[in-house]
Amino acid sequence: MSEAPAASGAEPLDELGVLAEATALAASGYLDGVTSVARGDAPATALPVLLLAVSEVSVAGARLGALADVEAAPAAPAAPEDVSALRDALAAVLAGVDDYADVLEPLTSPEVVARRLSDDLAEVAAALVPGLRASAEGRGDEALAAWQASYLADWGARAASALRALQSLLAHVRQHP
């Protein structure tokens, strides 16, 4: 993206910086939402909260996917985030509705696989954390590059699958109380 002039007399708009901030807000909102559901803060609203959290972070991911590759200095390899406690807590909250079927690779194979919402939601969380760390440390380009690469490689598909399952689940709950 190119730098566009801001209002007259103002500094040029740093579009990637704005995108990094917006993505950090979406990622933080996602983590807050799934953590709140995992804690059991409001069981009656768990499905709508998850649907909104996944939808909002998916929009942020789609923006990243629409960009040309973000160039940034490679980050030092980090240990994978341990999201097992989050996964387990989500599985407990989603007991009875956690499992769903998904098409593994819709463009190349009609193979249907069993998935769990708790797994997908936790893996998206794990993928967002390194970018949040880089963003908090003022390395916006590195954060964007990390989020973009992981969105295209994994969390985008996991979020999309979870979103479809959550929407279907919410529709069933609302239409067949």
C-alpha positions in Angstrom: 0.0 0.0 0.0 1.3 3.5 -0.7 1.4 6.4 1.7 -1.5 8.7 0.9 -1.5 12.3 2.1 -3.5 13.0 5.2 -5.6 16.1 5.7 -3.8 19.3 4.6 -0.8 20.1 6.8 -0.9 16.7 8.5 1.7 14.0 8.3 1.3 11.3 5.6 -1.0 8.5 6.5 1.0 5.3 7.3 -1.5 2.8 5.9 0.4 -0.3 7.0 0.7 1.2 10.5 -3.0 1.8 10.6 -3.6 -1.8 9.4 -1.3 -3.1 12.1 -3.2 -1.3 14.8 -6.5 -2.4 13.5 -5.3 -6.0 13.2 -3.9 -5.9 16.7 -7.3 -4.6 18.0 -9.1 -7.4 16.2 -6.7 -10.0 17.5 -7.0 -8.7 21.0 -10.8 -8.7 20.7 -10.7 -12.3 19.5 -8.5 -13.4 22.4 -10.8 -11.5 24.9 -13.9 -13.1 23.4 -12.7 -16.7 23.3 -11.1 -16.3 26.8 -14.4 -14.9 28.2 -16.3 -17.8 26.7 -13.8 -20.3 28.0 -14.1 -18.9 31.5 -17.8 -19.4 31.3 -18.5 -15.7 31.9 -21.9 -15.7 30.1 -22.9 -19.2 29.0 -26.2 -17.9 27.4 -24.2 -15.7 25.0 -21.3 -18.0 24.3 -22.3 -18.8 20.7 -23.0 -15.2 19.6 -19.8 -14.0 21.3 -17.8 -16.7 19.5 -19.5 -15.9 16.2 -18.7 -12.2 16.5 -15.1 -12.8 17.6 -14.4 -15.2 14.8 -16.2 -12.9 12.2 -14.2 -9.8 13.3 -10.8 -11.5 13.3 -11.7 -13.1 9.9 -12.3 -9.6 8.4 -8.9 -8.5 9.7 -7.4 -11.7 8.2 -9.1 -11.1 4.9 -7.6 -7.6 4.7 -4.1 -9.2 5.2 -4.8 -11.8 2.6 -5.8 -9.1 0.1 -2.5 -7.3 0.5 0.7 -8.0 -1.5 3.1 -9.8 0.8 4.1 -7.7 3.7 7.9 -7.3 3.8 9.5 -7.4 7.2 12.7 -8.6 8.7 12.2 -12.3 9.7 11.4 -12.7 13.3 13.3 -15.1 15.5 11.5 -18.4 15.7 9.3 -18.6 18.7 8.1 -21.6 20.6 4.5 -22.5 19.7 2.0 -21.0 22.0 0.6 -23.4 24.6 -3.2 -23.1 24.2 -4.1 -26.4 25.8 -5.8 -24.8 28.8 -7.9 -22.6 26.5 -8.7 -25.5 24.3 -9.8 -27.7 27.2 -11.9 -24.9 28.7 -13.6 -24.2 25.4 -14.2 -28.0 24.9 -15.9 -28.0 28.3 -18.1 -25.0 27.5 -18.9 -26.5 24.0 -19.6 -30.0 25.3 -22.1 -31.7 23.1 -21.7 -29.2 20.2 -17.9 -29.1 19.8 -17.6 -31.7 17.0 -18.4 -30.8 13.4 -17.6 -32.0 9.8 -15.6 -29.9 7.4 -14.2 -30.3 3.9 -10.5 -30.6 4.3 -9.4 -28.8 1.1 -12.4 -27.6 -0.9 -10.4 -26.9 -4.1 -8.5 -30.1 -4.4 -10.4 -32.8 -2.4 -14.0 -33.5 -1.4 -12.7 -35.3 1.7 -14.7 -34.6 4.8 -12.9 -34.6 8.1 -14.0 -34.4 11.7 -13.1 -31.2 13.5 -13.6 -29.6 16.9 -14.6 -26.0 17.4 -12.4 -25.9 20.5 -9.4 -27.0 18.5 -9.9 -24.5 15.8 -10.6 -21.6 18.1 -7.6 -22.3 20.2 -5.3 -22.7 17.2 -6.4 -19.3 15.8 -5.6 -17.8 19.2 -2.1 -19.4 19.2 -1.5 -18.0 15.7 -2.4 -14.5 16.7 -0.2 -14.2 19.8 3.2 -13.8 18.1 1.9 -10.9 16.0 0.4 -9.3 19.1 3.7 -9.5 20.9 5.5 -7.9 17.9 2.9 -5.2 17.7 3.1 -4.5 21.4 6.9 -4.1 21.0 6.4 -1.5 18.2 7.3 -3.9 15.4 4.1 -3.4 13.3 5.6 -4.6 10.0 6.8 -7.8 11.7 3.4 -8.2 13.3 1.6 -7.8 9.9 4.0 -10.2 8.2 3.5 -12.8 10.9 -0.3 -12.5 10.9 -0.4 -12.5 7.1 1.7 -15.6 6.7 -0.1 -17.5 9.4 -3.5 -16.4 8.0 -2.7 -17.8 4.6 -1.0 -20.9 5.9 -3.5 -22.0 8.6 -5.6 -19.7 10.8 -7.6 -18.2 8.0 -8.9 -21.6 7.0 -9.5 -22.6 10.6 -11.4 -19.5 11.4 -13.5 -19.9 8.2 -14.4 -23.4 9.1 -15.2 -22.5 12.7 -17.3 -19.5 11.5 -19.4 -21.7 9.3 -19.9 -24.3 12.1 -20.8 -21.5 14.6 -23.2 -19.9 12.2 -24.9 -23.3 11.5 -25.0 -24.1 15.2 -26.5 -20.7 16.1 -29.1 -21.1 13.3 -30.1 -24.6 14.7 -30.4 -23.2 18.2 -32.5 -20.2 17.2 -34.7 -22.0 14.6 -35.3 -25.2 16.7 -35.4 -24.1 20.3 
